[in-house]
Amino acid sequence: MQETPTAKIDKTSNPAPLGLAGFGLTTILLNLHNVGVFPLDSIIMSMGFFYGGIAQIIVGIMEWKKDNTFGTAAFTSYGIFWISLIFIWMLPKMGLAEAPTSQAMGCYLAVWTLFSFFLFLTTFKLYKALRIVFGLLVILFTLLSAASFTESTLIKVIAGYVGILCGTAALYSGMAQVLNEYYKKTVLPIGELKVVNVEVTIV
């Protein structure tokens, strides 16, 4: 008996709001520290490891399942960024590694600036709200890198305010997608949302 081909459409939920929220909230908290609201403590480390780190890696895997190369690269990479940052802070305190010099930290942040810049270029094929997030992120990493190289407190504080804006923009972008989907209308505008790919397989 010959099987009749049928189309199978991917109906799994959109994982991006989870990743954007994890990135956004953690970024806001870290940069509240950078502007001097509170010290670097267990709140930032816990949020960075679990919500900014593990949650974003999970989202990256979910985006891979949806055949979204941008989402896979972005969420997985920034999830690993947060976990690596936590270990940069913790390993010296545990006596397992030397603390990085300001020059080394500047280089670390500089390579993330470069990576973020390439993702920013990709957002011109996506939607405007995401373009704002990554534009601010490139500025944030640039300022943080400069602050490390120069050991300038002023630049770090300026970076902190940019980071708060970046995190807020990411949270807005994610929550706008949730609200717009469930209200079935534009509650919070994000610009044109271009679907990267909808998985259709023949079984």
N, C-alpha and C positions, 0 to 999 in steps of 0.2 A: 504494500500500500504506500503510495506516494504522500509524503507529508506536505501540508499546505503551509507556505511561508507566512508568518505573521510578524507584525512590527511590535517590538517591545520598547516602550518609551520609559525613560528614566523619570520616576515620580518621587525620588527621594528629596528630602528638604534641602534648602539652600544653606550650606554651612558657613558662608561668608560672615553673616552677622555675629556668630559666635567668635570667629577669629578677630573681627574688627573690635568687638567689645573687649576681648582679652587683651588685645594690643592697646586699645584706647585707655582703658581704666588703669592698666599697669604703667603706661607712659605718663598719664596725669599724675599718679602718685609719686613716681620717681622724680618728676620735674617740680613737684611741690617741694620736694627735698632740695632740689638744685637752687630754688629761689629762696630757701632758708626757712620754710614753714616748719619743718621738723627734721630731725637727724635721720641718717640712714639706719633703719632698724629692721626688725623681723617682719613688719608689715610689708615693706617693699620686697624683701627677699622671698617671703611666702607667696605674694601675688606674682612676683616675677617667675618663680619656679613653676607654680601650678597653673595659674590663669594665663600669664603671658607666655609661659614656656610649653608645658604639656598640652594645654588646651589648643594652642595654635598648631602644634605638631599634629594633633588629631585632626584638626580642620584641614591641614595641608594634605593629609592622607585621604580625607573625604573629597577634597577638590581633585585629587588625582583620579579617584573613582569616577568623577564627573568629566574627566578629560579636560580639565582646566589647568593648563600649564602655568599661567600666571599665578593663580591661587595656590597651586602646589608649591611653586618656588618661593612665593612671598611668605605664606603662613608658616611653612615648615622652617624656612630660614630664620625668620624673626623669632619663632619659638625656640630654636636652638641658640639664637643670639641671647635671649633672656636667660636661658639656663647657663650658657657660658659666662655671662656677666656675673651671675650669682657665684659661680665657682671662682671667678677672678677675685671676688671679694672674700670668699670663705677660705680658700686653700691657704693663703698666708696666715690667717688667724688660727688655722688648724696645724700650722707648722709643716705643711706638706709641699709648699712652694714659696718662692720669694714673691713679694708684692711687685707688680710691674712699675717701672719707672714712668714718669710723666711722658717721656718720649715714646715709650713702648705703647702706652695707653692711647697716645695720639695716633699712632700707626694703626692700632686696632680699630679705632673709630673712623679713621680715614678710609680703610678698605670697606667698611660698612657704608660710608658715604658713597663710594663708587658703585657698590652693588645697588643701593637705593636709587641712585641716579638712573641706572639702566631700567629699573622697574618704573620709575617716573616717566621715562620716555614711552613705555608700553601703555601707560594709563591714558594716553591721547587716543587710544583705540577703545577705551572703555567708557567710563562716565565721569562727569565733571567733579563730583564730590570726592571720588577716589584720587583724582588728579591733584586736588587741594591737599589731601592727606599726604601723598607722596612728595609733593612740592615742599610742604612744611617739614617733612621728614628729612629730606636732603639738606635743607637749611639747618635743621636741628643737629644732624650728625656733623655737618661742617663746623658749626659753632662749638660743639663739644670737643671735636678734634683740635680746633684752634685753642680752646681753653686748656686742654691738656698740654699741648706743645708750649704754650706761653705761660702756663700756670696762672692764668688771669681769672680772678674771682668775678670780675665784672662780666667777662664774656660768658662764664658759666651761668651767671644769673640771667643774662639775656637769653641764653639757650634754654634755660628753665621755662621762661615765659613762652618761647616758641614751642617748646615741648608740650606745655599745657594746651596750647591751641591745636597742636597736631593730634594729641590724644582725644581732645574734644571733637575734632573733625572726624576722627576714625569712629568714635562712639556714635556720633550723629549719622554717619554713613551706614553703619550697621543697623541701628534702630530704625532709620528711615525705611530700610528694606523690609523690616518686620512689619512696621505700621502700614506701609503701602500695600503689602501683600494681603494683610488681613482685612483692611478697610476697603480693599479693591479700588483704591483711588490714590491720587498723590496727596498724602497728608504732609510729608516732608519732602521737598524736591531734592533730587540728587543729580539731575541731568539725565541724558539718555542712557539707559542701561542696555548695553549690547550683550546678548547671549553669546558666549564663546562657542559653546557646542551643546547640543542636546543628543544624548546617547540613543541611537536607534540601531538595534541589532536584528538580524533575521535568524529565527530559530525554527 
